[in-house]
Amino acid sequence: MCLNSFALLHHQSSCLTVIWEYIKLMLTVGQFIEQTKRPTWALSSNNTVRQALQLMADKNIGAIVIKDQDKLTGIFSERDYARKV
C-alpha cells in the first residue's frame, strides 16, 4: 500500500468517525416532535386517508404524525398520497 492510499484511508476513517459522532447527536423523530415549538398535528391509524388529507389541507401542512395510544407509529405525507394511494 502506498502512502497516498494510507492517507486516503486515514482521512475516510476520520470522516466516518465525525459522521458517526454527528449521527449519535441527532434527534429521533419522536424527540424532535416533543422539542419543536410548532404545533404538531396527529391522527391515529384508525383514521382514513381522506381525513388525513382534509386535516393537511385545513392546516396547510404537508405531513401528519400517526400516533396510537400516545405512541408515534408513523408519518403520512402528501408524497405518500401522491405515490402510493
MOQUIVEN-V414538 format. One record per residue. N is the residue number from 0. RES is the residue in one letter. PSI is psi in whole degrees, 0 to 359 (* if undefined). OMEGA is omega in degrees with one decimal (* if undefined). BURIAL is I if it has 9 or more other C-alpha atoms within 8 Angstrom, else O. Layout:
<<N,RES,PSI,OMEGA,BURIAL> <N,RES,PSI,OMEGA,BURIAL>>
This chain:
<<0,M,130,179.0,O> <1,C,166,-177.8,O> <2,L,324,178.9,O> <3,N,319,178.2,O> <4,S,318,178.6,O> <5,F,317,179.5,I> <6,A,320,179.0,O> <7,L,316,178.1,O> <8,L,319,178.9,O> <9,H,318,178.6,O> <10,H,315,179.3,O> <11,Q,319,178.7,O> <12,S,318,178.2,O> <13,S,318,179.0,O> <14,C,318,178.9,O> <15,L,323,177.5,O> <16,T,316,178.8,O> <17,V,316,179.5,O> <18,I,316,-180.0,O> <19,W,318,178.5,O> <20,E,320,178.1,O> <21,Y,316,-179.7,O> <22,I,320,-179.9,O> <23,K,334,179.6,O> <24,L,345,-176.7,O> <25,M,147,178.2,O> <26,L,150,169.4,O> <27,T,167,178.5,O> <28,V,317,179.3,O> <29,G,318,178.2,O> <30,Q,319,179.1,O> <31,F,315,-179.2,I> <32,I,319,179.2,O> <33,E,326,-174.5,O> <34,Q,346,-176.4,O> <35,T,148,-179.8,O> <36,K,346,-179.8,O> <37,R,153,174.6,O> <38,P,142,178.3,O> <39,T,126,-178.0,O> <40,W,136,-176.9,O> <41,A,152,172.8,O> <42,L,168,175.1,I> <43,S,167,179.5,O> <44,S,351,176.8,O> <45,N,344,178.7,O> <46,N,158,-179.7,O> <47,T,163,175.0,O> <48,V,319,179.1,O> <49,R,317,178.2,O> <50,Q,320,178.3,O> <51,A,315,179.4,I> <52,L,321,179.0,I> <53,Q,316,178.7,O> <54,L,318,178.8,O> <55,M,321,178.5,I> <56,A,317,-178.9,O> <57,D,322,-175.8,O> <58,K,358,-179.4,O> <59,N,51,179.6,O> <60,I,163,-176.1,O> <61,G,354,-179.2,O> <62,A,156,179.4,I> <63,I,138,175.2,I> <64,V,139,175.9,I> <65,I,122,-180.0,I> <66,K,144,171.8,I> <67,D,125,-178.0,I> <68,Q,46,177.0,O> <69,D,20,177.5,O> <70,K,132,178.2,O> <71,L,122,179.7,I> <72,T,349,178.9,O> <73,G,182,177.0,O> <74,I,135,176.5,O> <75,F,128,-176.6,I> <76,S,169,175.8,I> <77,E,323,-179.1,I> <78,R,321,176.1,O> <79,D,314,-180.0,I> <80,Y,315,-176.8,I> <81,A,328,-174.5,O> <82,R,336,-171.0,O> <83,K,340,-175.5,O> <84,V,*,*,O>>
